[in-house]
Amino acid sequence: MASNGSTRLVVFDCDGTLVDSQHLIVEAMTRAFESVGRAPPSAESTRRIVGLSLLHAMEVLAPEAERTDHEALVDGYRDAFMEIRQRPDHSEALYPGVHDVLEYLDGNGWLMGIATGKSLRGMHATIARHGLDGRFVTIQTADIAPGKPHPGMLLQAMDEAGAAPETTILVGDTSFDMEMARNAGVASVGVSWGYHPVEELHRAGAHRVIERFDELNNLVDTLIG
């Protein structure tokens, strides 16, 4: 789609930004490592790789392992994640204020997109679970674009939405998100409730860091100007 200078786009990360899925992620990672006879990483180590593509995450968590081992860990994680998600007691809550902010942005002429380390299948399941169908004009995942902090997800999102870097904002919770935004030449907003500390978001280039989701309503116009 051709770029339109009037098209304003907000691209959201998912896990740790829109959805609190850390318990699910930690359990799935633990089971993945146990399935191949490896000691699982700590919960903190797992939280720190959220946002990366699965293969890259396994390379970080098991740097001494071979490629085939990393691929086996990816398969084990995906299997565990899907199994956990199907349990009746499964919980993967939206953070407070998400629906209201998305409604505000939509009503004020902003287009919205997703850039996530989740698979496309997993992202569609999250959208359906939380009644977010139709909210996002572009959905970029690690299985259809290069993983963060490569700018590919944002570049593809802008292309699909018809937006330019100067009218695009990335909202995320990790340094990988902030680095991706910087690499793509777009403004970035960090959130304080996610998986990386606020000081790391600032160091990675966040233009602003918010404490509550509804702070985004007034901030977006300030960043784009």
N, C-alpha and C positions, 0 to 999 in steps of 0.2 A: 504494500500500500504506500502511496506517495506521502511524504511528510507534509504536515499542515501546521504552520506556525501557531495556529489557535488551538490545536489539540493538546490538552493537558492530561497527563497520565501519572497515576500513582501505582507503583508496582510493589506488592507486598511479598515478603518472605512468609512462610507458613508456620512451621514448628518453632515455638518460642516467640512468635510475633502475633499471629492470629490465634493459634491453638496451643494449649498446654498439653503436650504429648510426651513430656520427659519420662514419666513412669513407664509408659508403653515402650519407648525407645530403649531405655536402660534394661528392661526385662528382655526385650527381643535380642539385644546385643549380648546379654549374659547367656541366653540360651544358644545363640549362634556359636559362641566360643566353646561352650560346653559340648555342643554337638560334634565338634571336631577334636575334642580332648584337650583343649587349651584353657588355661586359667583366664577367666573373664576380666576385662578391664574394670577399674573402679567406676562408680556412677559419675564422678567428676570428669574422668577421662572421656567417658562416653558423651557427656553433655558438651564437652569442648569441640567435638567433631561434628555436632549437629549442623547441617547446612552444606557439608561437603557431599559429593557423590558417594555412594556406598563403597565403591571400589577404592576410592581415595581414602575414605575413612578407615577401611581395613588396613591399608598400607601404613597409615599413621599409628593405628592401635597395635599392629603386629608387624613392625618394620623388619624383623628378622625372617619373616615367613616368605615362602615362595609365591609366585603369582597364582599357581593352582590353589594354594591354601587360601589366599585372599578371595579368590572366586568362590571357593567352598564356603567361606564365612559370609559372603554376600548372599549366597543361596540359603544358608541357614538363617540369616537374619530375615530375609523376605518370608520364608516359610513361617518362622516364629511370629513375625509381625501380623501376618494375615490370620494366623490361628488365634492370637490374643484378641485381635479386633472382632472376632466372631463370638467371643464369650459374652454372655448376657450382662456380666458385671463390668464390661469394658467401659472406661471413662476417658474421654479426650475432649475436654471442655474448651469452648472459646473463652478468650480473656474478656474481662468486663468491658463493655462499650463497643465491641466490634460491630454489631449490627447497626447501632445508631450512627457510628462514624461512616460506615459504608453507605448508609442511607443519605447522610449529609453530603458526602462527596458526589454521589450519583445525582442528587438534586441540584447541585451547584455546578454541573457541567463537566465534572472530572470523569475520565475513563479510568478503569482499574484493571490491574493485571496481577499475575502471580509469578514469582521466580523462586523455585524451591528445589532442595536436594531430594525431595520425595520422587517416587515414580509417578508417571501420569495416571496410572491406575489408582494409586494411593491417593493422589490429589483429588481425583474425581470422587472417590469414596468419601473424603473429608467434606467436599463441597455438598454432596448429597446429604450427609449426616447432619450438617448444620444449616440446611436450607439456604445455601448460598448460590443456588443455580441462577445463572443469568447475570451475576454480578460482575464477572471478569471477562473482558474482551480478548484477553490473551493469557494463556497458561503455559509457562515454560518450566520444564522439569529436567532433572539430570539425565534422563534417558533419551531426551530429544535435543539437548544442547550441552555444550561443555559445562563442567561443574564449576562452582564458585571457587576462587574469586575471578575466574575468567569472565570477561564482559559479555560472552555470547548470549546468555539468557536475556540480559537487558537489551542488547542490540536487536535480537529477534522480537522481543516484546514491543520495542519502539517501532520496528518495521511493520508488525502486524497491526498496531494501533494507529499508525500514521503520525506518531509523535516524534519530536526532536529532543536531543539531550537537554537543551535549555528549558524545555517545558515538561521534563520528566523528573519524578522523585522516587527514590527507593526507600522503603521502610523495612528495617530488619533488626535483628537482635544480636548478631554476631559480627566479629571483625571481618569475616569472609564477605558478609553483605556489604559492609562499608567499603572494603577493597574493591569489590565488584563494581559498585557505583562509581568509585573514583576511576577505575579502569575504563568505564563506559562514558565518563564525562558528565554524569548526572548528579543532582543534589541527593544527599542521603540524610535520613532521620533514623537514629537509633532508638530502641525502646529499652527501658531500664529493667523490665520484668523477665527478660529472656535468659539465654544460656551463657553469655559472656558479660563480664563486669563492665560497668559504664566507662571506667577509665580506658579500657581496651577499645571501646567503640570510638572514643575521642581520638586515641592514638592512631586508629585505622582510618581516620578522616571524616567521621560523622560531622555534618554541619550543625545538627542539633540532636539532643537526646531528650526524649519526653518521659515523664513519670506516669502519665495517664493517657489512655488512648484518645480521649476527646480533645486533648491539647493539639491534635493533628488538624482539627477543623480550622483553626485560625492560622496555624503555622504554614500550611501549604501555599496559601496566597503570598505570604511573606517571602518564602523561598524562591518562588517563581517570579514574583514581582509583577 
